[in-house]
Amino acid sequence: FAGDPSLLALFATGSFLMRGAGCTINDMWDAKYDKKVTRTATRPLASGALSYKQATAFLGLQLTGGLGVLMSMPHLEYCFWLGAASLPLVGVYPLMKRYTNWPQLVLGMTFNWGCFMGWAGTHGSLDVLDGLSVVLPLYSGGVAWTLVYDTLYAHQDKKDDATLGLKSTALHFADNTKPILLGFSSLATGSWMLAGYNVGYVDPYYYMGCLAAGTHLFWQVMTADLNDPKNLADRFKSNTMVGAIMFASCLGGNLGAMA
C-alpha cells in the first residue's frame, strides 16, 4: 500500500538534490539582489562567505547526483527525457521575478514536475491507464499549493523587492492576497480530490485527508499577518504538515483500494 520502497527512495533523493540545485541556481542568479534584502543578506554568496567558483562546483555535485538518480529510474529512456524537460524551468525560475508578476507560478510548475515523473516511473508512460487524467489535476493542485505558500513567503520581502524593482505575487495581489490565496487553496483541495477520483479511490480516507490539507491551507491564509516576517515564516514552514497529510492520505487511499 506504500508503493515500491526503492522508487520512493529514488524520488526522495531526487527531490532533495534537484530542489537543492534549484536553490543554488537561485542564489547564484540573485546574489547581487540578496545582499540588498534584509532577510537574505547573510546568505553565503550574498555575504561573500562563498565564491561563485565554489557555488558552481557545489551545483555540479548536485546535478551529478540528480543525474545519477534519473539514470537509476525504471523505464529509463522515457523518464530521462521527461526529467530533462524540467531543466529549462529549473534554470529560468530565478529570473522570473525580474520579468513577471507571477514568479511563484513558475516555481510551482518547476517544483511539482515530480507528479509526471512519479506516474512515468511507476507505469512507464503518461499514456498508461489514462495517466494524464490523474497527473494533471495532481500537478495543478501542487502548483496552486505552491502559489499559496510562496506568496505568503514573498510577503516577507515585499518592501525590499519593490525598492529593487523585483516582482512577485505578493506585490501583485497586494491587499487582495488573502481572498486570492483562499481561492488557490480551494483549487488545490479540489484538484487533489479529482486526482484521487480519477485514480480510482472510492473509500473516504483519501478525501478526508484532502479536506484536512485544505483546512490547513485555509488556516495559514486566515491567520497570516502579511506584515510580520516571523508569522509568515512560521506559516511557510508549516507546509511540511500539508505534505505529510497528503502523503498519509495517499496511503489511506491505497489501503481502501486494496480492501
C-alpha positions, 0 to 999 in steps of 0.5 A: 500500500506504500508503493515500491520502497526503492522508487520512493527512495529514488524520488526522495533523493531526487527531490532533495538534490534537484530542489537543492540545485534549484536553490543554488541556481537561485542564489547564484542568479540573485546574489547581487539582489540578496545582499540588498534584502534584509532577510537574505543578506547573510546568505553565503554568496550574498555575504561573500562567505562563498565564491561563485567558483565554489557555488558552481562546483557545489551545483555540479555535485548536485546535478551529478547526483540528480543525474545519477538518480534519473539514470537509476529510474525504471523505464529509463529512456522515457523518464530521462527525457521527461526529467530533462524537460524540467531543466529549462524551468529549473534554470529560468525560475530565478529570473522570473521575478525580474520579468513577471508578476507571477514568479511563484507560478513558475516555481510551482510548475518547476517544483511539482514536475515530480507528479509526471515523473512519479506516474512515468516511473511507476507505469512507464508512460503518461499514456498508461491507464489514462495517466494524464487524467490523474497527473494533471489535476495532481500537478495543478493542485501542487502548483496552486499549493505552491502559489499559496505558500510562496506568496505568503513567503514573498510577503516577507520581502515585499518592501525590499523587492519593490525598492529593487524593482523585483516582482512577485505575487505578493506585490501583485495581489497586494491587499487582495492576497488573502481572498486570492490565496483562499481561492488557490487553496480551494483549487488545490483541495479540489484538484487533489480530490479529482486526482484521487477520483480519477485514480480510482479511490472510492473509500473516504480516507483519501478525501478526508485527508484532502479536506484536512490539507485544505483546512490547513491551507485555509488556516495559514491564509486566515491567520497570516499577518502579511506584515510580520516576517516571523508569522509568515515564516512560521506559516511557510514552514508549516507546509511540511504538515500539508505534505505529510497529510497528503502523503498519509492520505495517499496511503489511506487511499491505497489501503481502501483500494486494496480492501 
